[in-house]
Amino acid sequence: MMLIPHACVNAAIGQLFRSPVKALVTGVALHAVLDLVPHKDVAAHKAEGALVLILLGIVGSSCGYTSPAFLCAVGGVLPDVEQVLPWTDPKRGRHRWFITHNKPFHSIRIPGAEEYRVRLLTQSLVSITALMLAGSSCRGVE
C-alpha cells in the first residue's frame, strides 16, 4: 500500500491505545496487515516520503509526539524505510526483511479476481478520512 495510508490509518487506530509502546508495536503489525490487501502501489518515493513527514508532523503537533496516535503512525511507516535502502534492493539481488515486502505476501492475489485492487483514489479517500478522524480526536492535546 502507499506509505500515506499506513501513516493515516495507523494514526486513527492509535487513538484506541493508552500505551505508546503498544501503539508503536501495533503500528508495525498493522503495516503487514495493510500490505496484504490487494492494492495499487506508486513509485514516487521522494514525494511520498516528504508528504509522510508532513503528515507525521501534523499528527505529532495535533496529538503530541509521544502520543499513541503518533507512535502508531510511526510504527506504520517504519517498515517501509527498507524500501529505499540500497542493501535491501531486490534489483541489486538483495533481500527485503519485512515479510510482506516480498512477493508471496505483498498485495495478495485473489484467484480469478486480478482486477480486485484497492485503487489509488480509494486509498487517498481512506487516508484523508482517517487523518481527519485522528486529528479531530487529538485536537488540543499536548
VOFIMAR-278299 format. One record per residue (C-alpha): residue number from 1; residue in three letters; chain; x, y, z. Coordinates in nm, 2 decimals. Example, Ala and Ser with C-alpha at 12.3 -4.5 7.8 and 13.67 -1.06 7.14 Angstrom:
2
atom seq = 1; type = ALA; mol = A; x = 1.23; y = -0.45; z = 0.78 .
atom seq = 2; type = SER; mol = A; x = 1.37; y = -0.11; z = 0.71 .
This chain:
142
atom seq = 1; type = MET; mol = A; x = 0.00; y = 0.00; z = 0.00 .
atom seq = 2; type = MET; mol = A; x = 0.12; y = 0.35; z = -0.04 .
atom seq = 3; type = LEU; mol = A; x = 0.30; y = 0.48; z = 0.26 .
atom seq = 4; type = ILE; mol = A; x = 0.05; y = 0.76; z = 0.32 .
atom seq = 5; type = PRO; mol = A; x = -0.24; y = 0.52; z = 0.41 .
atom seq = 6; type = HIS; mol = A; x = 0.00; y = 0.34; z = 0.65 .
atom seq = 7; type = ALA; mol = A; x = 0.06; y = 0.67; z = 0.84 .
atom seq = 8; type = CYS; mol = A; x = -0.30; y = 0.80; z = 0.83 .
atom seq = 9; type = VAL; mol = A; x = -0.49; y = 0.47; z = 0.91 .
atom seq = 10; type = ASN; mol = A; x = -0.24; y = 0.39; z = 1.19 .
atom seq = 11; type = ALA; mol = A; x = -0.28; y = 0.74; z = 1.34 .
atom seq = 12; type = ALA; mol = A; x = -0.65; y = 0.69; z = 1.36 .
atom seq = 13; type = ILE; mol = A; x = -0.62; y = 0.34; z = 1.51 .
atom seq = 14; type = GLY; mol = A; x = -0.35; y = 0.46; z = 1.75 .
atom seq = 15; type = GLN; mol = A; x = -0.63; y = 0.66; z = 1.92 .
atom seq = 16; type = LEU; mol = A; x = -0.76; y = 0.33; z = 2.07 .
atom seq = 17; type = PHE; mol = A; x = -0.44; y = 0.28; z = 2.28 .
atom seq = 18; type = ARG; mol = A; x = -0.33; y = 0.43; z = 2.61 .
atom seq = 19; type = SER; mol = A; x = 0.02; y = 0.28; z = 2.59 .
atom seq = 20; type = PRO; mol = A; x = 0.26; y = 0.45; z = 2.34 .
atom seq = 21; type = VAL; mol = A; x = 0.47; y = 0.13; z = 2.32 .
atom seq = 22; type = LYS; mol = A; x = 0.18; y = -0.09; z = 2.24 .
atom seq = 23; type = ALA; mol = A; x = 0.07; y = 0.16; z = 1.98 .
atom seq = 24; type = LEU; mol = A; x = 0.41; y = 0.16; z = 1.81 .
atom seq = 25; type = VAL; mol = A; x = 0.43; y = -0.22; z = 1.80 .
atom seq = 26; type = THR; mol = A; x = 0.07; y = -0.24; z = 1.67 .
atom seq = 27; type = GLY; mol = A; x = 0.16; y = 0.01; z = 1.40 .
atom seq = 28; type = VAL; mol = A; x = 0.43; y = -0.22; z = 1.27 .
atom seq = 29; type = ALA; mol = A; x = 0.19; y = -0.52; z = 1.28 .
atom seq = 30; type = LEU; mol = A; x = -0.08; y = -0.31; z = 1.10 .
atom seq = 31; type = HIS; mol = A; x = 0.17; y = -0.23; z = 0.83 .
atom seq = 32; type = ALA; mol = A; x = 0.18; y = -0.60; z = 0.75 .
atom seq = 33; type = VAL; mol = A; x = -0.19; y = -0.63; z = 0.75 .
atom seq = 34; type = LEU; mol = A; x = -0.24; y = -0.34; z = 0.51 .
atom seq = 35; type = ASP; mol = A; x = 0.03; y = -0.48; z = 0.28 .
atom seq = 36; type = LEU; mol = A; x = -0.17; y = -0.80; z = 0.24 .
atom seq = 37; type = VAL; mol = A; x = -0.47; y = -0.61; z = 0.10 .
atom seq = 38; type = PRO; mol = A; x = -0.46; y = -0.63; z = -0.29 .
atom seq = 39; type = HIS; mol = A; x = -0.37; y = -0.27; z = -0.38 .
atom seq = 40; type = LYS; mol = A; x = -0.20; y = -0.04; z = -0.63 .
atom seq = 41; type = ASP; mol = A; x = 0.14; y = 0.10; z = -0.54 .
atom seq = 42; type = VAL; mol = A; x = 0.31; y = 0.41; z = -0.67 .
atom seq = 43; type = ALA; mol = A; x = 0.68; y = 0.46; z = -0.73 .
atom seq = 44; type = ALA; mol = A; x = 0.72; y = 0.82; z = -0.60 .
atom seq = 45; type = HIS; mol = A; x = 0.94; y = 0.76; z = -0.30 .
atom seq = 46; type = LYS; mol = A; x = 1.08; y = 1.11; z = -0.27 .
atom seq = 47; type = ALA; mol = A; x = 0.75; y = 1.29; z = -0.30 .
atom seq = 48; type = GLU; mol = A; x = 0.56; y = 1.04; z = -0.09 .
atom seq = 49; type = GLY; mol = A; x = 0.84; y = 1.05; z = 0.18 .
atom seq = 50; type = ALA; mol = A; x = 0.82; y = 1.42; z = 0.21 .
atom seq = 51; type = LEU; mol = A; x = 0.44; y = 1.41; z = 0.23 .
atom seq = 52; type = VAL; mol = A; x = 0.45; y = 1.14; z = 0.50 .
atom seq = 53; type = LEU; mol = A; x = 0.69; y = 1.35; z = 0.70 .
atom seq = 54; type = ILE; mol = A; x = 0.44; y = 1.64; z = 0.68 .
atom seq = 55; type = LEU; mol = A; x = 0.16; y = 1.41; z = 0.78 .
atom seq = 56; type = LEU; mol = A; x = 0.35; y = 1.28; z = 1.08 .
atom seq = 57; type = GLY; mol = A; x = 0.42; y = 1.64; z = 1.17 .
atom seq = 58; type = ILE; mol = A; x = 0.05; y = 1.72; z = 1.16 .
atom seq = 59; type = VAL; mol = A; x = -0.03; y = 1.41; z = 1.38 .
atom seq = 60; type = GLY; mol = A; x = 0.25; y = 1.49; z = 1.62 .
atom seq = 61; type = SER; mol = A; x = 0.16; y = 1.85; z = 1.66 .
atom seq = 62; type = SER; mol = A; x = -0.21; y = 1.77; z = 1.70 .
atom seq = 63; type = CYS; mol = A; x = -0.18; y = 1.47; z = 1.92 .
atom seq = 64; type = GLY; mol = A; x = 0.16; y = 1.50; z = 2.08 .
atom seq = 65; type = TYR; mol = A; x = 0.49; y = 1.34; z = 1.97 .
atom seq = 66; type = THR; mol = A; x = 0.47; y = 1.08; z = 2.25 .
atom seq = 67; type = SER; mol = A; x = 0.10; y = 1.00; z = 2.19 .
atom seq = 68; type = PRO; mol = A; x = -0.02; y = 0.66; z = 2.09 .
atom seq = 69; type = ALA; mol = A; x = -0.17; y = 0.81; z = 1.77 .
atom seq = 70; type = PHE; mol = A; x = 0.17; y = 0.95; z = 1.66 .
atom seq = 71; type = LEU; mol = A; x = 0.37; y = 0.64; z = 1.76 .
atom seq = 72; type = CYS; mol = A; x = 0.12; y = 0.40; z = 1.59 .
atom seq = 73; type = ALA; mol = A; x = 0.16; y = 0.61; z = 1.27 .
atom seq = 74; type = VAL; mol = A; x = 0.54; y = 0.60; z = 1.30 .
atom seq = 75; type = GLY; mol = A; x = 0.52; y = 0.22; z = 1.35 .
atom seq = 76; type = GLY; mol = A; x = 0.31; y = 0.20; z = 1.04 .
atom seq = 77; type = VAL; mol = A; x = 0.57; y = 0.37; z = 0.82 .
atom seq = 78; type = LEU; mol = A; x = 0.89; y = 0.23; z = 0.98 .
atom seq = 79; type = PRO; mol = A; x = 0.89; y = -0.10; z = 0.78 .
atom seq = 80; type = ASP; mol = A; x = 0.89; y = 0.10; z = 0.45 .
atom seq = 81; type = VAL; mol = A; x = 1.23; y = 0.25; z = 0.53 .
atom seq = 82; type = GLU; mol = A; x = 1.38; y = -0.06; z = 0.39 .
atom seq = 83; type = GLN; mol = A; x = 1.21; y = 0.01; z = 0.05 .
atom seq = 84; type = VAL; mol = A; x = 1.47; y = 0.29; z = -0.01 .
atom seq = 85; type = LEU; mol = A; x = 1.78; y = 0.13; z = 0.13 .
atom seq = 86; type = PRO; mol = A; x = 2.04; y = 0.00; z = -0.12 .
atom seq = 87; type = TRP; mol = A; x = 2.12; y = -0.31; z = 0.09 .
atom seq = 88; type = THR; mol = A; x = 1.76; y = -0.43; z = 0.07 .
atom seq = 89; type = ASP; mol = A; x = 1.71; y = -0.36; z = -0.30 .
atom seq = 90; type = PRO; mol = A; x = 1.59; y = -0.67; z = -0.49 .
atom seq = 91; type = LYS; mol = A; x = 1.71; y = -0.51; z = -0.82 .
atom seq = 92; type = ARG; mol = A; x = 2.06; y = -0.55; z = -0.67 .
atom seq = 93; type = GLY; mol = A; x = 2.00; y = -0.91; z = -0.57 .
atom seq = 94; type = ARG; mol = A; x = 1.93; y = -0.82; z = -0.21 .
atom seq = 95; type = HIS; mol = A; x = 1.65; y = -0.95; z = 0.02 .
atom seq = 96; type = ARG; mol = A; x = 1.39; y = -0.74; z = 0.20 .
atom seq = 97; type = TRP; mol = A; x = 1.35; y = -0.83; z = 0.56 .
atom seq = 98; type = PHE; mol = A; x = 0.99; y = -0.73; z = 0.63 .
atom seq = 99; type = ILE; mol = A; x = 0.78; y = -1.03; z = 0.54 .
atom seq = 100; type = THR; mol = A; x = 0.51; y = -0.85; z = 0.34 .
atom seq = 101; type = HIS; mol = A; x = 0.77; y = -0.67; z = 0.13 .
atom seq = 102; type = ASN; mol = A; x = 0.84; y = -1.00; z = -0.05 .
atom seq = 103; type = LYS; mol = A; x = 0.64; y = -1.13; z = -0.34 .
atom seq = 104; type = PRO; mol = A; x = 0.44; y = -1.42; z = -0.19 .
atom seq = 105; type = PHE; mol = A; x = 0.30; y = -1.19; z = 0.08 .
atom seq = 106; type = HIS; mol = A; x = 0.27; y = -0.84; z = -0.07 .
atom seq = 107; type = SER; mol = A; x = -0.06; y = -0.74; z = -0.21 .
atom seq = 108; type = ILE; mol = A; x = -0.20; y = -1.10; z = -0.21 .
atom seq = 109; type = ARG; mol = A; x = -0.36; y = -1.20; z = -0.53 .
atom seq = 110; type = ILE; mol = A; x = -0.72; y = -1.33; z = -0.52 .
atom seq = 111; type = PRO; mol = A; x = -0.76; y = -1.61; z = -0.76 .
atom seq = 112; type = GLY; mol = A; x = -0.99; y = -1.52; z = -1.05 .
atom seq = 113; type = ALA; mol = A; x = -1.01; y = -1.16; z = -0.94 .
atom seq = 114; type = GLU; mol = A; x = -0.70; y = -0.98; z = -1.08 .
atom seq = 115; type = GLU; mol = A; x = -0.90; y = -0.66; z = -1.11 .
atom seq = 116; type = TYR; mol = A; x = -0.98; y = -0.65; z = -0.74 .
atom seq = 117; type = ARG; mol = A; x = -0.73; y = -0.40; z = -0.61 .
atom seq = 118; type = VAL; mol = A; x = -0.77; y = -0.10; z = -0.38 .
atom seq = 119; type = ARG; mol = A; x = -0.72; y = 0.18; z = -0.63 .
atom seq = 120; type = LEU; mol = A; x = -0.52; y = 0.50; z = -0.56 .
atom seq = 121; type = LEU; mol = A; x = -0.84; y = 0.71; z = -0.53 .
atom seq = 122; type = THR; mol = A; x = -0.98; y = 0.48; z = -0.27 .
atom seq = 123; type = GLN; mol = A; x = -0.65; y = 0.47; z = -0.08 .
atom seq = 124; type = SER; mol = A; x = -0.65; y = 0.86; z = -0.08 .
atom seq = 125; type = LEU; mol = A; x = -1.01; y = 0.89; z = 0.04 .
atom seq = 126; type = VAL; mol = A; x = -0.95; y = 0.64; z = 0.32 .
atom seq = 127; type = SER; mol = A; x = -0.63; y = 0.82; z = 0.42 .
atom seq = 128; type = ILE; mol = A; x = -0.80; y = 1.16; z = 0.43 .
atom seq = 129; type = THR; mol = A; x = -1.09; y = 1.03; z = 0.63 .
atom seq = 130; type = ALA; mol = A; x = -0.85; y = 0.85; z = 0.88 .
atom seq = 131; type = LEU; mol = A; x = -0.63; y = 1.16; z = 0.91 .
atom seq = 132; type = MET; mol = A; x = -0.94; y = 1.38; z = 0.98 .
atom seq = 133; type = LEU; mol = A; x = -1.06; y = 1.13; z = 1.24 .
atom seq = 134; type = ALA; mol = A; x = -0.72; y = 1.12; z = 1.41 .
atom seq = 135; type = GLY; mol = A; x = -0.68; y = 1.50; z = 1.40 .
atom seq = 136; type = SER; mol = A; x = -1.03; y = 1.57; z = 1.54 .
atom seq = 137; type = SER; mol = A; x = -0.98; y = 1.32; z = 1.83 .
atom seq = 138; type = CYS; mol = A; x = -0.65; y = 1.48; z = 1.92 .
atom seq = 139; type = ARG; mol = A; x = -0.71; y = 1.84; z = 1.87 .
atom seq = 140; type = GLY; mol = A; x = -0.59; y = 2.04; z = 2.17 .
atom seq = 141; type = VAL; mol = A; x = -0.39; y = 1.75; z = 2.32 .
atom seq = 142; type = GLU; mol = A; x = -0.04; y = 1.84; z = 2.43 .
